[in-house]
């Protein structure tokens, strides 16, 4: 007897909702496997779609990665603004009355509650050091913009401000890697507060 192929029962979701689902599934898979370990078939399976159906929504694998990163940037900026109780467009504005230390504390507290997202960016940041990676340019721009935004809230002259911004990023990224490897032993928020005492002493 000939076996009949399994037919998938696919719920018809509105385009925006389907796109959110695709981004969520992709985020989880990339955090687990990295971009190079991601297959479009895996994403399609996670969304109960065919690969052609998935491609209809995202176009290409590279496009999907960019969409995931841009979506996370938007969500994280909104979350940070809520944490700091300022409008989204004033998070990185010096005259908003928010200090660099307050922004860093809010960033760490937010990240402590989303280890999967932190892992996603940690994996992709390492992978994208290769010039041929589709997110290579994105992470170059992201680093420049992050340093610029942090420096805008720091005291002192330009050289001192950018030096402090670089130290903040290095400390935060390093602590997050340690935390991701051993979350049972490391409290990210407490570790950051201890480090911040040294970084911001005298400021």
One Martini backbone bead per residue (centre of mass of N, CA, C, O) as a GRO file, in nm:
protein
  203
    1UNK     BB    1   0.097   0.036   0.022
    2UNK     BB    2   0.063   0.369  -0.023
    3UNK     BB    3   0.197   0.643   0.119
    4UNK     BB    4   0.078   0.925   0.249
    5UNK     BB    5   0.130   1.236   0.272
    6UNK     BB    6   0.181   1.477   0.493
    7UNK     BB    7  -0.047   1.714   0.608
    8UNK     BB    8  -0.065   2.045   0.679
    9UNK     BB    9  -0.208   2.241   0.933
   10UNK     BB   10  -0.270   2.574   0.846
   11UNK     BB   11  -0.279   2.868   0.979
   12UNK     BB   12  -0.432   3.174   0.902
   13UNK     BB   13  -0.239   3.448   0.916
   14UNK     BB   14  -0.163   3.741   0.949
   15UNK     BB   15   0.110   3.888   0.825
   16UNK     BB   16   0.218   4.018   1.090
   17UNK     BB   17   0.191   3.763   1.267
   18UNK     BB   18   0.367   3.578   1.095
   19UNK     BB   19   0.625   3.745   1.117
   20UNK     BB   20   0.654   3.724   1.422
   21UNK     BB   21   0.679   3.418   1.428
   22UNK     BB   22   0.932   3.394   1.253
   23UNK     BB   23   1.116   3.567   1.436
   24UNK     BB   24   1.090   3.395   1.692
   25UNK     BB   25   1.196   3.129   1.577
   26UNK     BB   26   1.466   3.237   1.470
   27UNK     BB   27   1.580   3.341   1.734
   28UNK     BB   28   1.597   3.066   1.875
   29UNK     BB   29   1.773   2.914   1.663
   30UNK     BB   30   2.018   3.106   1.655
   31UNK     BB   31   2.086   3.087   1.958
   32UNK     BB   32   2.149   2.773   1.930
   33UNK     BB   33   2.320   2.765   1.618
   34UNK     BB   34   2.330   2.990   1.446
   35UNK     BB   35   2.336   3.090   1.124
   36UNK     BB   36   2.486   2.839   0.993
   37UNK     BB   37   2.276   2.634   1.153
   38UNK     BB   38   2.051   2.745   0.978
   39UNK     BB   39   1.734   2.645   0.848
   40UNK     BB   40   1.454   2.694   0.662
   41UNK     BB   41   1.316   2.434   0.747
   42UNK     BB   42   1.313   2.488   1.051
   43UNK     BB   43   1.143   2.741   1.039
   44UNK     BB   44   0.903   2.622   0.891
   45UNK     BB   45   0.838   2.406   1.103
   46UNK     BB   46   0.794   2.612   1.344
   47UNK     BB   47   0.543   2.747   1.153
   48UNK     BB   48   0.393   2.557   0.968
   49UNK     BB   49   0.560   2.557   0.689
   50UNK     BB   50   0.677   2.609   0.396
   51UNK     BB   51   0.940   2.723   0.232
   52UNK     BB   52   0.787   2.893   0.023
   53UNK     BB   53   0.613   3.033   0.238
   54UNK     BB   54   0.847   3.167   0.385
   55UNK     BB   55   0.971   3.322   0.139
   56UNK     BB   56   0.724   3.504   0.096
   57UNK     BB   57   0.792   3.673   0.368
   58UNK     BB   58   1.144   3.703   0.345
   59UNK     BB   59   1.297   3.571   0.079
   60UNK     BB   60   1.571   3.539   0.264
   61UNK     BB   61   1.801   3.453   0.492
   62UNK     BB   62   1.929   3.733   0.517
   63UNK     BB   63   1.666   3.890   0.557
   64UNK     BB   64   1.587   3.746   0.817
   65UNK     BB   65   1.820   3.839   0.992
   66UNK     BB   66   1.771   4.142   0.968
   67UNK     BB   67   1.483   4.135   1.084
   68UNK     BB   68   1.561   4.034   1.364
   69UNK     BB   69   1.754   4.266   1.444
   70UNK     BB   70   1.559   4.504   1.402
   71UNK     BB   71   1.342   4.408   1.596
   72UNK     BB   72   1.519   4.405   1.853
   73UNK     BB   73   1.588   4.704   1.853
   74UNK     BB   74   1.301   4.810   1.886
   75UNK     BB   75   1.225   4.660   2.146
   76UNK     BB   76   1.465   4.755   2.325
   77UNK     BB   77   1.409   5.058   2.311
   78UNK     BB   78   1.127   5.050   2.437
   79UNK     BB   79   1.208   4.911   2.704
   80UNK     BB   80   1.413   5.123   2.795
   81UNK     BB   81   1.218   5.362   2.805
   82UNK     BB   82   1.034   5.241   3.022
   83UNK     BB   83   1.251   5.204   3.243
   84UNK     BB   84   1.325   5.531   3.227
   85UNK     BB   85   1.079   5.716   3.165
   86UNK     BB   86   1.104   5.777   2.844
   87UNK     BB   87   1.113   5.861   2.545
   88UNK     BB   88   1.233   5.699   2.279
   89UNK     BB   89   1.380   5.970   2.149
   90UNK     BB   90   1.542   6.015   2.462
   91UNK     BB   91   1.739   5.800   2.566
   92UNK     BB   92   2.012   5.947   2.410
   93UNK     BB   93   1.960   6.223   2.566
   94UNK     BB   94   2.125   6.432   2.771
   95UNK     BB   95   1.862   6.628   2.845
   96UNK     BB   96   1.686   6.394   3.001
   97UNK     BB   97   1.846   6.317   3.285
   98UNK     BB   98   2.028   6.072   3.203
   99UNK     BB   99   2.257   5.854   3.299
  100UNK     BB  100   2.487   5.623   3.228
  101UNK     BB  101   2.434   5.442   3.472
  102UNK     BB  102   2.127   5.414   3.432
  103UNK     BB  103   2.138   5.285   3.152
  104UNK     BB  104   2.308   5.039   3.229
  105UNK     BB  105   2.118   4.923   3.439
  106UNK     BB  106   1.880   4.884   3.244
  107UNK     BB  107   2.023   4.697   3.043
  108UNK     BB  108   2.090   4.467   3.243
  109UNK     BB  109   1.804   4.409   3.343
  110UNK     BB  110   1.692   4.336   3.071
  111UNK     BB  111   1.896   4.106   2.998
  112UNK     BB  112   1.835   3.922   3.248
  113UNK     BB  113   1.531   3.861   3.111
  114UNK     BB  114   1.692   3.771   2.810
  115UNK     BB  115   1.895   3.523   2.732
  116UNK     BB  116   1.824   3.453   2.436
  117UNK     BB  117   1.900   3.733   2.319
  118UNK     BB  118   2.188   3.747   2.420
  119UNK     BB  119   2.277   3.493   2.272
  120UNK     BB  120   2.219   3.584   1.988
  121UNK     BB  121   2.425   3.824   1.987
  122UNK     BB  122   2.677   3.666   2.070
  123UNK     BB  123   2.684   3.473   1.831
  124UNK     BB  124   2.672   3.686   1.597
  125UNK     BB  125   2.917   3.855   1.673
  126UNK     BB  126   3.121   3.630   1.628
  127UNK     BB  127   3.047   3.542   1.339
  128UNK     BB  128   3.064   3.851   1.212
  129UNK     BB  129   3.379   3.874   1.185
  130UNK     BB  130   3.322   3.772   0.921
  131UNK     BB  131   3.301   3.939   0.623
  132UNK     BB  132   3.078   3.726   0.489
  133UNK     BB  133   2.874   3.801   0.682
  134UNK     BB  134   2.549   3.935   0.683
  135UNK     BB  135   2.621   4.094   0.981
  136UNK     BB  136   2.883   4.262   0.964
  137UNK     BB  137   2.781   4.554   0.916
  138UNK     BB  138   2.583   4.573   1.146
  139UNK     BB  139   2.798   4.537   1.383
  140UNK     BB  140   2.970   4.774   1.312
  141UNK     BB  141   2.749   4.990   1.343
  142UNK     BB  142   2.661   4.915   1.630
  143UNK     BB  143   2.923   4.980   1.773
  144UNK     BB  144   2.945   5.275   1.694
  145UNK     BB  145   2.665   5.362   1.809
  146UNK     BB  146   2.701   5.270   2.099
  147UNK     BB  147   2.948   5.445   2.167
  148UNK     BB  148   2.816   5.714   2.098
  149UNK     BB  149   2.578   5.699   2.301
  150UNK     BB  150   2.740   5.656   2.559
  151UNK     BB  151   2.927   5.909   2.527
  152UNK     BB  152   2.691   6.123   2.541
  153UNK     BB  153   2.663   6.051   2.873
  154UNK     BB  154   2.943   6.129   2.930
  155UNK     BB  155   3.201   6.267   3.081
  156UNK     BB  156   3.396   6.498   2.940
  157UNK     BB  157   3.590   6.446   2.696
  158UNK     BB  158   3.601   6.274   2.411
  159UNK     BB  159   3.816   6.064   2.486
  160UNK     BB  160   3.700   5.988   2.767
  161UNK     BB  161   3.416   5.903   2.673
  162UNK     BB  162   3.505   5.671   2.474
  163UNK     BB  163   3.663   5.510   2.679
  164UNK     BB  164   3.429   5.449   2.870
  165UNK     BB  165   3.243   5.316   2.664
  166UNK     BB  166   3.436   5.079   2.602
  167UNK     BB  167   3.442   4.968   2.894
  168UNK     BB  168   3.145   4.911   2.924
  169UNK     BB  169   3.116   4.708   2.693
  170UNK     BB  170   3.331   4.507   2.787
  171UNK     BB  171   3.203   4.443   3.064
  172UNK     BB  172   2.921   4.361   2.973
  173UNK     BB  173   2.998   4.136   2.773
  174UNK     BB  174   3.166   3.964   2.966
  175UNK     BB  175   2.946   3.908   3.179
  176UNK     BB  176   2.744   3.775   2.984
  177UNK     BB  177   2.915   3.531   2.910
  178UNK     BB  178   2.944   3.416   3.195
  179UNK     BB  179   2.639   3.391   3.247
  180UNK     BB  180   2.565   3.201   3.008
  181UNK     BB  181   2.755   2.966   3.114
  182UNK     BB  182   2.667   3.039   3.448
  183UNK     BB  183   2.367   3.115   3.577
  184UNK     BB  184   2.376   2.975   3.867
  185UNK     BB  185   2.645   3.158   3.968
  186UNK     BB  186   2.547   3.424   3.809
  187UNK     BB  187   2.472   3.761   3.875
  188UNK     BB  188   2.434   4.007   3.661
  189UNK     BB  189   2.348   4.253   3.827
  190UNK     BB  190   2.554   4.231   4.059
  191UNK     BB  191   2.807   4.228   3.882
  192UNK     BB  192   2.762   4.506   3.758
  193UNK     BB  193   2.750   4.680   4.016
  194UNK     BB  194   3.039   4.617   4.098
  195UNK     BB  195   3.174   4.726   3.839
  196UNK     BB  196   3.052   5.017   3.848
  197UNK     BB  197   3.206   5.118   4.095
  198UNK     BB  198   3.472   5.136   3.928
  199UNK     BB  199   3.394   5.288   3.664
  200UNK     BB  200   3.232   5.543   3.834
  201UNK     BB  201   3.450   5.649   3.998
  202UNK     BB  202   3.438   6.004   4.022
  203UNK     BB  203   3.170   6.088   3.832
   0.00000   0.00000   0.00000
